[in-house]
Amino acid sequence: MQISHLTELTERLASEGSQALRQELANKLAAMEARLRNTLATQLLTREEFERATLLATAGELAQRVVGRTASAKEAPDARKLLGPLN
């Protein structure tokens, strides 16, 4: 994934009406993580497959946290507005 794609995604997640996008991403990431964890629990894997599945499942879990934090950061009040000028 190129940096420009990440920048575009970040902007889309921070835009007005982005709740549906955040929910869609969270759902897809949760499903991916669940599939991978199920694979880890139910299938015999080579060492490389196990490491790959573990890393991908962990990445999915962390990505869900990032998507959730994007939502909560967007809804949090702007400290600059609350505190006013600091001079």
N, C-alpha and C positions, 0 to 999 in steps of 0.2 A: 504494500500500500504506500502510495506516495504521500509526502507531507501535504501537498495541496488537497488531497482527498481528506486527510485528517482535519485540516483547517476548515474545509467546507462542512464536514460533519459537525465540528465544534460550533460553527456558526448556526447550522440548522438546529442543533440541540439548544442553543441559547436564544433562538428566535421566538417570537410570539406564536402561540398555538403549537408548540413542539411537544406537548404532552403525549400526543398519539405516537409520534416517532419514538420518544423515549420508552413508551410502553411496548411498542413493537420490538425494539431492540432488546429490551429486558426479557421479553418472552422468548425471543429467538436464542439469546444467550443462555437462558435458564434451560431451555430444551436441549441445546448443544451440550451443556455441562452435564445434564442428567443422562443423556445418551452415553457420554464418555465414561461417567462414573459407573453406569450399569455395565458397560463393556469391561471396565477394570474389575468389577466384582464378579462377573459371570463367565469370562472367557480366559483361556490360557493364552498369554501373549508372550512374544519374544521380549527380551530386555529392551530392545529399541522401540518396539510397539508400546510397551508399558510406559517407558519414559515419555514418549511422544503423547500418549493419551493423558498421562498425568499432567504434563505441561499444558496441554490444550484445555483440560478441565479447569486447572488453576487459572489460566488466562481468561476463560469464560467467567469464572467466579469474580475475578478482579474487574473485568470489564463491566459486569453488572453493578458493582460498587461505584465505578466511575460514572456510569449512566445515572445511577441514583443520586450521586453527589451533584451532578450537573443540574438535576431537578431541584434539589434542596438549595443549592447555591443561587439559582435563579430566583427562587422564592424568598430568599433571605433579604432583609432590608440592607440598603447600601449604607455602610458605616459612615461614609463621607457626608451623606445627607443628615444622619443622626447627630454627628459630632460637630458639623460645621467646620469653618476654617480653623486650622491648628496654629495660626500665627499669634 
